[in-house]
Amino acid sequence: MTHQVRAVVARGKGAPVSLETIIVPDPGPGEALVKIEACGVCHTDLHYREGGINDDFPFLLGHEAAGVVESVGEGVTDVAPGDFVILNWRAVCGQCRACLRGRPWYCFNTHNAKQKMTLTDGTELSPALGIGAFAEKTLVAAGQCTKVDRSASAAAAGLLGCGVMAGIGAAINTGNVGRGDTVAVIGCGGVGDAAIAGSNLAGAARIIAVDIDDRKLETAQKLGATHTVNSRESDPVEAIRELTGGFGADVVIEAVGRPETYRQAFYARDLAGTVVLVGVPTPEMKLELPLLDVFGRGGALKSSWYGDCLPSRDFPMLIDLYLQGRLDLDAFVTETIALDEVEKAFERMHDGDVLRSVVVL
């Protein structure tokens, strides 16, 4: 049996997306069919549309999603029909060298569904990050489904599937932010603000938000920033040092992904401090730093991929904190939109006035 559903498809590089009918097969062994309730509009989806990931068009966009398992294939035991789940793109294999060393958050062989979803003419679709959730239903590997408390709002919960988890994890998992630490976050979009929220959860004493947009800095304060720096108006390195007694921050999280801002992060950290790169650079970008400074300043230079998260561990915990009122995931939902408004949401990204537009089905 197959399912005909509406979905958002990117047919060619840079072309506007279209709402089309696609064919979704019933789940095979190790797979799950999920009825999507909500899916965030992430910059990664725009990168797919622009050909910035690869050129395997047509793409079925959407990946930051929550929904309900409708059916499962043979051998699936971790989730069952009726489960409320957040979709993730790190379905750990349990067998690669990272998993066998007890570091599954670095899994090198994550699973996706083996069957293909298609257009009505049989053209195979490439689902974004192996998910493809701008659709009424999608087919994923069962390991991409993480069961969480049904009480959570789907619009808020789905954001843990990518951007919010990336930011919180950059602070807690990669940066190891702890009680009393000073933290600076450069770039206060959705991921940067999530890093601020994560640092606040971890008990950081001082959280400095850096951006060029006062509107974003205001939002950052609502999510836990204790100080703000507009880097159009003042040197962020000097400002961070002034706010930390001249020393620099214990942890600096770079959520922009540019050489200029990475250098700022490098020089804004305390001796033996940590820099975490969670902003995604483009392939042509190069970084030049004096090697003596890298040696002399000590500490750690880290990158954070998906917030070094383990979905089965992190998603339920963060949803519990959300339901307790200790993590305001709702604050990341700027607007809810219909499935046919994704292209407009991409346009709004450029205006800088949204953390997340969320498709609600």
SVG drawing of the C-alpha trace seen along z (x, -y; Angstrom):
<svg xmlns="http://www.w3.org/2000/svg" viewBox="-3 -52 57 60">
<polyline fill="none" stroke="black" stroke-width="0.4" points="0.0,0.0 1.1,-3.5 0.0,-7.0 -0.6,-10.0 0.1,-13.2 0.9,-16.8 4.5,-17.9 6.9,-20.7 9.4,-19.9 12.4,-21.8 12.8,-20.8 15.8,-22.8 18.6,-25.0 17.3,-28.4 13.8,-27.8 10.8,-28.5 9.5,-25.4 6.2,-23.9 3.4,-22.1 3.0,-18.7 1.4,-15.3 4.0,-12.6 3.8,-8.9 4.9,-7.5 5.3,-3.7 4.3,-1.7 7.2,-1.0 9.5,1.9 11.8,3.6 13.3,1.1 11.2,-1.8 8.4,-3.9 5.6,-6.0 5.0,-9.2 2.1,-11.6 3.7,-15.0 2.1,-17.5 4.6,-20.4 7.9,-21.1 10.2,-24.1 11.6,-26.1 15.4,-25.8 18.2,-27.5 19.4,-24.0 16.2,-23.6 17.0,-26.8 20.6,-25.5 19.1,-22.4 16.9,-24.5 19.9,-26.7 22.0,-23.6 24.4,-24.3 24.2,-20.7 24.4,-18.7 22.6,-18.6 20.4,-15.5 17.2,-17.3 14.3,-17.0 14.4,-17.4 11.7,-16.7 12.3,-19.5 11.8,-19.7 13.5,-17.9 12.9,-19.8 9.7,-17.9 7.4,-16.2 4.5,-13.9 2.8,-10.6 3.9,-7.1 1.2,-5.7 2.8,-2.3 6.1,-0.5 7.8,2.2 9.2,5.6 11.6,5.7 10.8,2.3 10.5,2.4 11.6,-1.0 8.5,-2.9 4.9,-1.8 1.8,-3.2 0.4,-6.1 3.7,-7.2 4.4,-11.0 7.9,-11.4 10.5,-14.0 12.4,-13.1 16.2,-13.2 18.9,-12.8 21.2,-10.9 19.8,-7.3 22.8,-5.7 23.9,-2.3 25.4,-0.8 28.2,0.9 30.6,-1.8 33.9,-2.6 32.3,-5.6 29.3,-3.6 31.5,-0.8 33.8,-3.2 30.7,-4.5 30.4,-7.7 27.3,-7.2 26.8,-11.0 29.7,-10.8 28.1,-7.8 29.6,-7.5 26.9,-5.4 23.5,-6.8 20.4,-5.2 17.8,-6.4 14.8,-4.7 15.8,-2.4 12.6,-2.8 12.2,-5.9 9.4,-8.4 8.5,-9.6 6.6,-12.1 3.5,-10.8 5.4,-10.1 7.9,-7.8 10.7,-10.3 12.6,-9.5 12.9,-12.3 15.9,-13.1 14.6,-13.8 16.4,-16.6 18.7,-15.1 17.0,-11.7 13.7,-13.0 11.6,-15.1 9.0,-16.4 7.3,-19.3 4.7,-16.6 1.6,-15.3 3.3,-11.9 7.0,-10.8 8.9,-7.6 12.0,-7.4 14.2,-4.8 12.6,-3.9 15.8,-5.0 15.1,-8.5 12.0,-8.6 12.5,-9.6 9.5,-9.1 8.7,-12.0 5.8,-13.1 2.6,-13.7 1.8,-16.8 4.4,-18.8 3.4,-21.2 4.4,-19.7 5.5,-23.1 7.9,-23.6 9.0,-19.9 9.9,-19.6 12.5,-22.3 14.7,-19.9 15.1,-18.0 17.7,-20.4 18.4,-24.1 17.4,-24.3 19.2,-21.0 22.3,-22.2 22.5,-25.4 21.6,-23.8 24.0,-20.9 26.8,-23.3 26.7,-24.8 26.0,-21.7 27.5,-18.8 30.3,-20.3 31.2,-23.4 30.6,-21.7 29.3,-25.0 29.1,-24.6 27.9,-26.5 29.5,-29.9 31.1,-29.9 31.2,-33.0 29.9,-32.4 29.8,-34.6 27.6,-33.7 28.4,-35.3 25.4,-35.3 21.9,-35.4 19.7,-33.6 17.8,-30.5 20.9,-28.4 22.7,-31.1 19.7,-31.8 19.4,-28.1 23.1,-28.2 22.1,-31.0 19.2,-29.0 21.5,-26.0 24.1,-28.1 21.4,-29.4 20.2,-25.9 23.7,-24.8 24.1,-27.6 26.4,-30.0 26.9,-33.1 27.3,-35.5 26.0,-35.1 27.1,-37.7 25.1,-37.9 26.8,-39.4 25.0,-40.4 24.7,-43.3 20.9,-43.5 19.4,-45.1 16.1,-43.2 18.0,-39.9 19.8,-41.1 16.5,-41.9 15.3,-38.3 18.6,-36.9 18.0,-38.7 14.6,-37.1 16.2,-33.7 18.9,-34.2 21.6,-36.6 22.8,-38.8 24.7,-41.3 24.5,-42.3 27.0,-43.7 26.1,-45.2 29.3,-44.4 28.4,-47.1 29.0,-49.7 31.9,-48.3 34.7,-45.7 33.2,-42.5 36.5,-41.1 37.2,-44.3 33.6,-44.3 33.7,-40.7 37.0,-41.3 35.6,-44.3 32.6,-42.3 34.8,-39.5 37.4,-41.5 39.8,-41.7 40.2,-37.9 37.7,-36.8 34.9,-34.2 35.4,-30.6 33.4,-29.4 32.7,-31.3 30.2,-29.8 30.4,-31.0 27.0,-30.6 27.6,-32.5 30.1,-30.3 32.4,-33.0 36.2,-33.4 35.8,-36.9 33.5,-35.9 35.5,-32.8 38.6,-35.0 36.6,-37.2 35.6,-34.1 39.2,-32.8 40.5,-36.1 37.5,-36.7 38.1,-33.5 40.0,-33.3 43.4,-31.5 42.7,-27.8 39.1,-28.6 37.0,-26.8 35.8,-28.0 32.8,-26.1 32.0,-26.4 28.3,-25.6 27.7,-28.1 28.1,-26.3 30.7,-27.7 30.6,-27.4 33.2,-25.3 35.3,-28.2 35.9,-29.8 39.5,-29.8 40.7,-30.6 44.2,-32.0 45.4,-32.2 49.0,-32.6 50.0,-29.2 51.9,-30.7 48.6,-32.1 46.9,-28.7 49.7,-27.2 50.1,-30.0 46.4,-30.4 45.8,-26.7 42.3,-25.5 40.2,-23.8 38.9,-24.6 35.9,-22.4 33.2,-22.1 29.7,-21.0 27.7,-18.9 24.1,-18.6 25.0,-19.7 26.9,-16.4 23.5,-15.1 22.2,-11.6 18.5,-12.0 17.4,-9.1 19.1,-10.7 18.6,-14.4 15.2,-14.9 13.1,-13.3 15.2,-15.2 14.7,-18.6 11.0,-18.0 10.7,-17.3 12.4,-20.6 10.1,-22.3 7.0,-20.8 8.3,-21.9 8.6,-25.5 12.4,-25.5 13.1,-25.6 11.0,-28.0 10.8,-26.2 7.7,-28.2 9.8,-31.4 11.6,-30.0 8.3,-29.7 7.9,-33.2 4.9,-32.2 3.0,-29.2 2.2,-28.8 0.5,-26.5 2.3,-24.0 2.0,-26.2 3.7,-29.1 7.3,-27.7 8.6,-29.8 7.3,-33.0 9.1,-31.7 12.4,-31.5 11.9,-35.1 11.3,-36.1 14.6,-34.5 16.5,-37.3 14.6,-40.0 16.1,-38.7 12.9,-39.1 12.1,-35.4 13.6,-32.7 11.5,-30.0 8.5,-29.8 6.8,-26.5 4.6,-24.6 1.6,-23.2 -0.5,-20.5"/>
</svg>
